[in-house]
């Protein structure tokens, strides 16, 4: 009986440790709204990799170094917007520090080159273009621009507001997929 209780205790302890590690490394997020159609749809559940963008604290040429690659153009991220709401958003990174972003009403240009992440309408909501993305900031847009509140509304987002990179759609099961930044 004593051996049985010890085994049960070890199983519970190991399970709790695994759960803590998974919760530290990932976050679950449910898509709300249609701003990321056709890549992500409302009510899909996502795993967000929180480890992707953890700062290492090392400074390289005035920019913050990251343990892994750091936020890149095309990454789909979860973040807290600068508008003061306590709601997380999911959008695509279009501009990284040092980039120039421009919109012509239909297409998005980064450093003068047309991006593949276009929509039928990418209206300028303010006359701030071309916009320079400062160090420690990112320019984000929803893929479905007609239904998206994004950097066109509130400008760039701070690197500190990013929770992590969307890595997997896990629910519903029929929608399961690994998210790559070229989608």
C-alpha positions as CSV (number, residue, x, y, z in Angstrom):
1,X,0.0,0.0,0.0
2,X,2.8,2.4,0.9
3,X,4.5,1.8,-2.5
4,X,1.2,2.4,-4.3
5,X,0.7,5.8,-2.4
6,X,4.3,6.8,-3.2
7,X,3.7,6.0,-7.0
8,X,0.5,8.1,-6.9
9,X,2.3,11.0,-5.2
10,X,5.1,10.9,-7.7
11,X,2.6,10.8,-10.6
12,X,0.7,13.8,-9.2
13,X,3.9,15.7,-8.6
14,X,5.3,15.0,-12.1
15,X,2.0,15.9,-13.7
16,X,1.8,19.2,-11.8
17,X,5.4,20.0,-12.8
18,X,4.6,19.4,-16.5
19,X,1.5,21.5,-16.3
20,X,3.4,24.4,-14.7
21,X,6.1,24.2,-17.4
22,X,3.6,24.1,-20.2
23,X,1.7,27.1,-18.7
24,X,5.0,29.0,-18.4
25,X,6.0,28.3,-22.0
26,X,2.6,28.6,-23.8
27,X,-0.6,30.5,-23.5
28,X,-4.0,29.4,-24.9
29,X,-5.9,32.1,-26.9
30,X,-9.3,32.1,-28.5
31,X,-9.7,34.1,-31.7
32,X,-12.4,36.7,-31.4
33,X,-13.7,38.4,-34.5
34,X,-12.9,38.1,-38.2
35,X,-9.8,40.3,-38.4
36,X,-7.4,37.4,-39.2
37,X,-9.6,35.6,-41.8
38,X,-8.7,33.6,-43.9
39,X,-5.7,32.3,-41.8
40,X,-7.5,32.3,-38.4
41,X,-11.2,32.2,-37.8
42,X,-13.5,33.2,-34.9
43,X,-13.6,30.8,-32.0
44,X,-10.5,28.9,-33.0
45,X,-8.2,28.1,-30.1
46,X,-4.5,28.7,-30.5
47,X,-1.3,27.9,-28.6
48,X,0.9,30.9,-28.2
49,X,4.6,30.3,-27.7
50,X,5.6,32.7,-24.9
51,X,9.2,31.7,-25.0
52,X,9.8,33.0,-28.6
53,X,10.3,36.6,-27.6
54,X,11.7,36.5,-24.0
55,X,14.4,39.2,-23.9
56,X,17.8,37.9,-22.9
57,X,18.9,41.3,-21.5
58,X,21.9,41.6,-23.8
59,X,22.1,44.8,-25.8
60,X,23.4,44.6,-29.4
61,X,23.8,48.0,-31.2
62,X,21.1,49.6,-29.2
63,X,18.5,46.9,-29.9
64,X,17.2,44.3,-27.4
65,X,18.5,40.8,-28.1
66,X,16.1,37.9,-27.8
67,X,16.7,34.3,-26.8
68,X,15.3,33.1,-30.0
69,X,14.9,35.0,-33.3
70,X,12.7,37.8,-31.9
71,X,9.6,39.2,-33.6
72,X,9.9,39.0,-37.4
73,X,7.9,40.3,-40.3
74,X,5.0,37.9,-41.0
75,X,4.8,36.5,-37.5
76,X,1.3,36.2,-36.1
77,X,1.4,37.4,-32.5
78,X,-0.8,37.9,-29.5
79,X,-0.4,41.2,-27.7
80,X,-2.0,43.9,-25.6
81,X,-2.8,47.0,-27.8
82,X,-1.7,50.5,-26.7
83,X,-5.3,51.8,-26.5
84,X,-5.6,50.9,-22.8
85,X,-8.0,47.9,-23.2
86,X,-7.3,44.8,-21.1
87,X,-8.1,42.5,-24.1
88,X,-5.4,40.6,-26.1
89,X,-5.4,40.9,-29.8
90,X,-4.0,38.7,-32.5
91,X,-2.5,40.3,-35.6
92,X,0.4,39.9,-38.1
93,X,3.7,41.8,-37.7
94,X,4.2,43.9,-40.9
95,X,6.9,46.3,-39.8
96,X,9.9,45.7,-37.5
97,X,12.2,48.3,-35.9
98,X,13.8,50.4,-38.7
99,X,11.2,49.6,-41.3
100,X,9.2,52.2,-43.3
101,X,5.6,51.2,-43.8
102,X,3.3,52.7,-46.4
103,X,-0.3,52.0,-47.5
104,X,-1.8,53.0,-50.9
105,X,-5.4,52.1,-50.2
106,X,-5.0,48.5,-51.4
107,X,-1.5,47.3,-50.8
108,X,1.0,47.5,-48.0
109,X,4.6,48.4,-48.7
110,X,7.6,47.8,-46.3
111,X,10.8,49.6,-47.2
112,X,9.3,50.3,-50.7
113,X,8.5,46.7,-51.5
114,X,4.9,45.4,-51.8
115,X,4.1,42.7,-49.3
116,X,2.3,39.5,-49.9
117,X,-0.1,40.2,-47.0
118,X,-2.5,42.3,-48.9
119,X,-6.2,42.7,-48.8
120,X,-8.8,44.3,-51.1
121,X,-8.7,47.4,-49.0
122,X,-5.9,48.6,-46.8
123,X,-7.1,52.2,-46.2
124,X,-5.1,54.8,-44.4
125,X,-7.0,55.7,-41.3
126,X,-4.7,58.6,-40.5
127,X,-2.3,60.7,-42.6
128,X,0.9,59.4,-41.0
129,X,2.4,57.5,-43.9
130,X,5.0,56.6,-44.8
131,X,5.5,55.6,-41.1
132,X,8.9,54.8,-39.6
133,X,8.9,51.9,-37.0
134,X,11.0,53.0,-34.1
135,X,13.3,50.8,-32.0
136,X,11.4,48.5,-29.6
137,X,8.1,48.9,-31.6
138,X,6.2,46.9,-34.3
139,X,3.6,47.7,-36.9
140,X,0.8,45.1,-36.9
141,X,-2.2,44.5,-39.2
142,X,-5.1,42.0,-39.3
143,X,-5.2,40.0,-42.5
144,X,-8.8,40.9,-43.0
145,X,-8.2,44.7,-43.0
146,X,-11.8,45.7,-43.6
147,X,-12.7,44.0,-40.2
148,X,-9.5,44.9,-38.3
149,X,-8.6,47.4,-35.6
150,X,-4.8,47.5,-35.8
151,X,-1.8,49.8,-36.1
152,X,-3.7,52.0,-38.6
153,X,-5.9,52.9,-35.6
154,X,-3.4,53.3,-32.8
155,X,0.0,53.3,-34.3
156,X,2.8,50.9,-33.5
157,X,2.9,48.5,-30.5
158,X,5.6,48.2,-27.9
159,X,7.8,45.0,-27.9
160,X,6.9,44.7,-24.2
161,X,3.2,44.3,-25.1
162,X,3.8,41.1,-27.1
163,X,2.7,37.9,-25.2
164,X,4.1,35.5,-27.8
165,X,4.0,34.0,-31.3
166,X,1.0,32.0,-32.5
167,X,2.3,28.5,-33.2
168,X,-0.6,26.1,-33.4
169,X,-4.3,26.1,-34.1
170,X,-5.5,23.2,-31.9
171,X,-9.3,23.6,-31.8
172,X,-11.5,22.6,-33.5
173,X,-9.6,19.5,-34.3
174,X,-10.6,19.7,-38.0
175,X,-8.7,23.1,-38.2
176,X,-5.5,21.8,-36.5
177,X,-2.4,23.3,-38.1
178,X,1.0,24.7,-37.4
179,X,1.2,28.4,-38.1
180,X,4.1,29.7,-40.2
181,X,4.9,33.3,-40.9
182,X,4.4,32.9,-44.7
183,X,0.7,32.0,-44.3
